[in-house]
Each structure stands twice: as C-alpha cells, then as structure tokens.
C-alpha cells in the first residue's frame, strides 16, 4: 500500500508564486537606498496627486502616462515592512488559497487584479489630489476574502456544516448572497470584517519614508469588487432550485417536495428528508 506525500505547503501554486514575488520585491526594495526607494514609490505606488493637474508635486512623479495606468495595479506588489508583508501573506494563504482552489489560476488572478484596481479607484475617489502613496496587496486580498465568503460557510464547504473532505469542500454550489448572509457564520464574518476596517483601518502600515500608508478605504473597494465579481467568475454552477424547493430557516436548501411520496402535512415527518 502506497501513500501520497503531502506537499510542504498545501496551497495552490499561484498563491505560493504570488507570495514569493511579494517577498522578492520587498527584499529588493529593502536593499536599495532611500533615494532609490523613493523613485520606486514615485513610479509604482498609487498616488492620488498624480491625477490632479494642479498638484504642486506633478513634476515629481515618474513613469509618465503609463504610470497613470499601471499604478492602479503595481502598488499591490509593494509592501511597507516585514510585518505588512507577513500579514498579507498569511491572509492570502488562508483566503486566497480557498478561492484559487475553486476558481483556478486565471479566474483567481482576474478577480485579484480587478479588486486591486477597485481598491485604488475607491481610494482615489475619497482622497483625490492627496500626495500620500498607497501600497500593499490588501485590496486584492480583501476581494479574495469577499469571494471566499460566498462558499466557505456553505453546507459541505471548508468552514460549513457537514464539510466535505479535500478539494470537494471548495466546489460546493454557492447560494445567492442574501441567502448566504442568513448563515450566522457569514454574517458575523461580514460584520467583523467591515467593523475592524472602519474602526481601526486594519492592514494600514507606515511605509517608513514620510507618511505613505495602505488605506482602509482601498480594502473596502476591493471587498465590494470581490462580492460583485464572484457570481460572474464562479465556475461552479448554482444549486438547482425547483418550483417546489424551499429554504429552511437556517439558509440550507431543503429537498424538493415530491407529491408522489407519502407525507403527514404539518403533523408528521414521513415526507421530510432525514438530517
């Protein structure tokens, strides 16, 4: 009898490669001097003042028109310190892995990229013209969290009741958003996530040069993008709902009632599925 060896890190390759890329970029930026690091920020960080023609810093920004576009995404690859990198890496391992197992590489990367862009756009809308750079993958990871929330607490899901073994847990059909929020776990997760971001700006860290930081508003923009994109990118077909199917009060879908099976109406359980 042979046994398969488990990988050292039970995470999708795309997640491990992204974390390795984050670490490599951070290692390089930690080794270059302060002046070169400022140039990196001016070329690759997301800076709202870049889009204000009247900004007194307009002549300082590097990269020209190209940077006006690419910084909506490249800021996500920069981190302000080891703690910032570590928190984002652990968060991506937990939530990004769940999403990548379900979505596959290209859907996962697409959702992450759009969430990062949405995070930058949200920050720009609320802080137009400000010269403070925004960095970090937190908006992308927030989008991954939002998408993972849509199936992680489902019955049979990774954190749900009667959870399946192995990869099957990541392939359970997702309920509609409003229905899934009837599950206490999902609702508590949503309240906790928004509460911590609104109250404490979870994930915001000082860059170490000036007052550059990762903004909590970007997290919320990424999270909302993840919620919106999940049903568009989800490769798992929704659970079928027949005309006689119904949802029980816990949010679980009951089996369709069969008119040809005996049942006891409101007084018995002969026609109800066994738990």
C-alpha positions in Angstrom: 0.0 0.0 0.0 1.5 3.3 -1.1 0.7 6.7 0.4 1.0 10.0 -1.4 3.3 12.6 0.2 1.6 15.8 1.1 3.2 19.0 -0.2 5.1 21.1 2.3 2.6 23.9 1.7 -0.9 22.8 0.9 -1.7 25.9 -1.1 -2.3 26.4 -4.9 0.9 27.1 -6.8 -0.4 30.5 -8.0 -0.8 31.7 -4.3 2.7 30.5 -3.4 4.2 32.2 -6.5 2.5 35.5 -5.7 3.7 35.4 -2.1 7.2 34.6 -3.3 7.0 37.5 -5.8 5.9 39.9 -3.0 8.8 38.7 -0.8 11.3 39.1 -3.6 10.2 42.6 -4.5 10.2 43.5 -0.8 13.7 42.1 -0.4 15.0 44.2 -3.3 13.4 47.4 -2.1 14.8 46.8 1.4 18.3 46.6 0.0 18.3 49.6 -2.2 18.9 53.0 -0.7 16.3 55.5 0.4 16.6 57.7 -2.7 16.1 54.7 -5.0 13.2 53.5 -2.9 11.5 56.9 -3.2 11.9 56.6 -7.0 10.2 53.2 -6.8 7.3 54.7 -4.9 7.0 57.6 -7.4 7.0 55.2 -10.3 4.9 52.2 -9.0 2.9 53.2 -5.9 -0.6 54.6 -6.3 -0.6 58.3 -5.5 -3.9 60.2 -5.9 -2.0 63.5 -6.5 -0.7 62.1 -9.8 -4.2 62.6 -11.3 -4.5 66.2 -10.1 -3.1 68.5 -12.8 -2.9 71.3 -10.2 -0.9 69.3 -7.8 2.4 71.0 -6.7 4.0 67.6 -6.9 3.0 66.9 -10.5 6.6 67.3 -11.8 7.9 64.8 -9.3 6.0 61.7 -10.4 7.9 59.2 -12.6 6.6 57.0 -15.4 4.5 59.5 -17.3 1.2 58.5 -18.8 2.0 54.8 -18.5 2.3 55.1 -14.7 -1.1 56.8 -14.6 -2.5 53.4 -15.7 -0.2 50.7 -14.3 0.0 52.1 -10.7 -3.7 51.1 -10.3 -2.2 47.6 -10.1 1.5 47.8 -9.4 1.0 49.3 -5.9 -0.3 45.9 -4.8 3.2 44.4 -5.2 4.9 46.8 -2.8 4.8 46.4 1.0 5.9 48.8 3.7 7.7 46.4 6.0 8.1 42.8 7.0 5.0 42.9 9.3 2.9 44.2 6.4 4.2 41.6 4.1 3.7 38.8 6.7 0.1 39.8 7.4 -0.8 39.9 3.8 0.9 36.6 3.0 -0.9 34.8 5.8 -4.2 36.3 4.7 -3.7 35.2 1.1 -2.7 31.7 2.2 -5.9 31.4 4.1 -8.5 33.1 1.9 -6.7 33.3 -1.4 -5.9 29.5 -1.4 -9.6 28.7 -0.9 -10.6 30.9 -3.8 -7.8 29.7 -6.1 -8.7 26.0 -5.5 -12.2 26.9 -6.6 -11.5 29.4 -9.4 -8.3 28.1 -10.9 -5.3 30.3 -11.8 -6.7 32.7 -14.3 -10.0 33.4 -12.7 -8.2 33.9 -9.4 -5.7 36.3 -10.9 -8.5 38.2 -12.7 -10.6 38.7 -9.6 -7.5 39.7 -7.6 -6.4 42.3 -10.2 -9.8 43.8 -10.5 -10.1 44.0 -6.7 -6.8 45.8 -6.5 -7.9 48.3 -9.2 -11.2 48.8 -7.5 -9.4 49.5 -4.2 -7.2 52.1 -5.8 -10.2 53.7 -7.5 -12.1 53.9 -4.2 -9.2 55.5 -2.5 -8.8 58.0 -5.4 -12.4 58.9 -5.2 -12.2 59.7 -1.5 -8.7 61.2 -1.4 -8.3 62.9 -4.8 -5.2 65.0 -5.0 -3.5 63.7 -1.9 0.2 63.1 -2.2 0.4 60.1 0.2 1.4 56.9 -1.7 -0.8 53.8 -1.3 0.9 50.4 -1.3 0.1 46.8 -0.5 -1.9 43.8 -1.7 -4.6 44.3 1.0 -7.3 45.4 -1.5 -6.7 42.4 -3.7 -6.8 40.1 -0.6 -10.0 41.8 0.6 -11.6 40.8 -2.8 -10.4 37.3 -2.2 -11.9 37.3 1.2 -15.3 38.5 -0.1 -15.4 35.9 -2.8 -14.3 33.1 -0.4 -17.0 34.1 2.0 -19.6 33.2 -0.7 -18.9 29.5 -0.3 -16.7 28.8 2.7 -19.6 28.7 5.1 -22.0 26.7 2.9 -23.1 23.3 4.0 -20.3 21.0 2.8 -17.9 23.9 2.4 -14.5 24.3 4.1 -16.0 26.0 7.2 -19.6 24.9 6.9 -21.5 22.1 8.5 -21.1 18.6 7.1 -18.0 19.8 5.3 -16.6 17.6 2.6 -13.1 16.2 2.5 -10.3 17.5 0.3 -10.9 19.6 -2.8 -14.6 18.8 -2.8 -15.2 21.3 0.0 -14.1 24.1 -2.4 -16.6 23.1 -5.0 -19.9 23.3 -3.2 -22.6 25.4 -5.0 -22.9 28.9 -3.6 -26.2 30.3 -2.5 -27.4 33.8 -3.5 -25.7 36.5 -1.5 -28.7 37.5 0.6 -29.5 33.9 1.4 -25.9 33.1 2.4 -26.0 36.1 4.8 -28.7 34.3 6.7 -26.0 32.0 8.0 -24.7 33.3 11.3 -21.0 32.5 10.4 -21.2 34.5 7.2 -23.0 37.4 8.8 -20.6 37.6 11.7 -17.6 37.4 9.3 -19.1 40.3 7.3 -19.8 42.5 10.4 -16.4 41.7 11.9 -14.5 42.5 8.6 -16.2 45.8 8.0 -16.1 46.7 11.7 -12.4 46.2 12.0 -11.7 48.1 8.8 -13.9 51.0 9.6 -12.7 51.4 13.2 -9.0 50.6 13.0 -8.0 50.7 9.3 -6.9 47.1 9.6 -3.8 46.5 7.5 -2.7 50.1 7.3 1.0 50.4 8.0 3.7 53.1 7.7 6.0 52.8 4.8 8.9 54.1 6.7 9.5 57.1 4.4 7.2 60.0 5.0 3.6 59.2 5.8 2.9 56.7 3.0 0.4 54.1 4.0 -2.1 51.5 2.9 -5.6 53.0 3.2 -8.6 51.0 4.7 -10.8 52.6 2.0 -9.0 50.6 -0.6 -9.8 47.4 1.4 -13.5 48.1 1.2 -13.3 48.9 -2.5 -11.6 45.6 -3.1 -14.0 43.7 -0.9 -17.0 45.1 -2.7 -15.4 44.2 -6.0 -14.9 40.6 -4.9 -18.5 40.3 -3.9 -19.7 41.7 -7.3 -17.3 39.5 -9.4 -17.8 36.2 -7.6 -21.0 35.2 -9.4 -19.6 36.4 -12.8 -16.4 34.3 -12.4 -17.5 31.3 -10.3 -17.1 28.1 -12.4 -19.3 26.1 -10.1 -23.0 26.0 -11.2 -25.5 27.3 -8.7 -27.6 24.7 -6.8 -30.8 24.0 -8.8 -34.0 25.3 -7.4 -37.1 23.6 -8.5 -40.6 25.2 -8.2 -41.3 23.1 -5.1 -37.9 23.5 -3.4 -37.8 25.7 -0.3 -35.2 27.2 2.0 -35.3 26.3 5.6 -34.9 28.9 8.3 -31.1 28.3 8.7 -30.5 29.1 5.0 -30.0 25.4 3.9 -31.9 24.4 0.8 -34.5 21.7 1.6 -35.0 18.9 -0.9 -38.0 19.4 -3.3 -41.2 18.1 -2.1 -42.4 15.0 -4.0 -46.1 14.9 -4.5 -46.0 11.2 -5.1 -44.3 10.4 -1.7 -46.4 10.0 1.4 -46.2 12.8 3.9 -48.0 13.9 7.0 -48.6 17.6 6.3 -47.8 19.7 9.3 -48.2 16.9 11.8 -45.6 14.4 10.7 -42.2 13.9 9.0 -42.8 11.0 6.7 -42.1 13.1 3.7 -39.2 15.1 5.1 -35.5 14.3 4.4 -33.5 12.9 7.3 -30.6 15.1 8.6 
